[in-house]
């Protein structure tokens, strides 16, 4: 994550580091997005935690990104 910089990193940079995203959300799925924006979501689940990385792109550049980790309920 330290290699990804908001306002600088591109879709190719993210894909090169993390591979293809599990989910891509565009204006078609989220009408509040503008045509030049999309979300990429990467998820992973272990026995103890659920991890999610979310990237918002505008014109192919990372506008912002976030990481979420939640403990799995037992």
N, C-alpha and C positions, 0 to 999 in steps of 0.2 A: 504493500500500500504506500510506502514511503516514496516509491518511484513515480507514483501517479500524482500529478499536480493539476489542481483546478485552474482552468484558463489556459493551460499549456498542452497537456496530454491529449492525444487524439484517440479515436476508436481503434486505429491500428495499434497504438501503444498498449491500450488495455487488452485487446485481443492477443497481442504478442506475449503479454505477461500471464494472462489468466485463461486464454482459450476462448471459445465461443460461449456467450452467455446462455443460461438456461431459459431465460425469458427476455424478449424484447417487446417493449410497450411503445406504440406510436400513437399518433393522433386518432387513428381508427379505433383503438381500444380506450383511449383517454382523450375525449374531445377537448378538454381544457388545455392540451398541449398545442403549441404552434406547429406548423408543418415542418419546421427545421429542428424540432426537438424529439428526443426519444429517451426512454429509460432502459438500461440493461440491468438485469438482476442475476446474480450468481448465488446459489445456495449450496450448503453442505450440512449434513446432519451426522453427528457422532452419537455414541451411546449417552453422552452427558449434555450435549449442547446442540443448538441449531444456530447456524451462522448464515448471515446474509450480507452481501455486498451489493450496493445499489449505486449506479452511475447515471447522472442526468447529462445528456449531451445536447449541445446547441450548435448547429452547423458543423457537427463532427468533432467538436472540442468538448472535453469534460468541463461542464459548468459547475457541478458539485458532485461529491460522492460521500457515501456514509457506510459505516459498518455496524451491524447489529448482531449481538450474541445473546441468546436466551438459554437458560438452563432448561433441560428437558424435565417435565413433570413425571414423577414416579408414582 
